[in-house]
Amino acid sequence: MKIALIGATGNAGSRILTELVNRGHEVTAIVRHPEKVPANPKVTARKGDVYDKDGLAALLAGHDAVISSVHFTASDPNILIEAVRASGVKRYLVVGGAGSLEVAPGVTLVSTPEFPALYKEEATKGGDFLAILRGVKDLDWTFLSPSALFVPGERTGKFRLGTDQLLVNDKGSSISFEDYAVALADEIEKPAHSRARFTVGY
């Protein structure tokens, strides 16, 4: 498949790029600094601005799917969605956040007293992005939320999937960037969560 990846050099984006390339996909890495994208025959690095709808749409056109892996506080969901619409690509996947996941019926993680203030704005904007997507009917979108701790680690290929509830085990709630990338690549290759959010964790 031909996949456009916005934010291909970030923590999650770089692991997603590696996973997709290792599976044989052709990836257009759309970043602010193309020189930071590792050289690979299956990767085309392009300079892009997440606030430039028309420029972004031109870069996205012709792909089978678009992934956005950018901070919610450093982008505008409406511009991203409109750029995907304008590009003609119908499949859109978003690297989500854990803040909007439920820890109890009607109680989101970001609303709990223990949630770190440092991440509150990012988490809140992630929830806003998901709310906007839920009103989008003309794109085949998927919003993949990681677990509470989203950190560097190993690619084990062993994890659990859920829907809107935070996944927790006896060690807490976590997922590595590497295994998150596996779950996202799986979803691209075998779509199972059309116009929906799902979550991944151990």
Secondary structure as UniProt FT lines:
FT   STRAND          2..6
FT   TURN            7..9
FT   HELIX           11..22
FT   TURN            23..24
FT   STRAND          26..31
FT   HELIX           34..36
FT   TURN            41..42
FT   STRAND          43..47
FT   TURN            50..51
FT   HELIX           53..60
FT   TURN            61..62
FT   STRAND          65..68
FT   HELIX           72..74
FT   HELIX           77..87
FT   STRAND          91..95
FT   TURN            99..100
FT   STRAND          102..104
FT   TURN            105..106
FT   STRAND          107..108
FT   HELIX           109..111
FT   TURN            113..114
FT   HELIX           117..119
FT   HELIX           120..133
FT   TURN            134..135
FT   STRAND          140..145
FT   STRAND          149..151
FT   STRAND          160..162
FT   TURN            170..171
FT   STRAND          174..176
FT   HELIX           177..189
FT   TURN            194..195
FT   STRAND          196..201
//
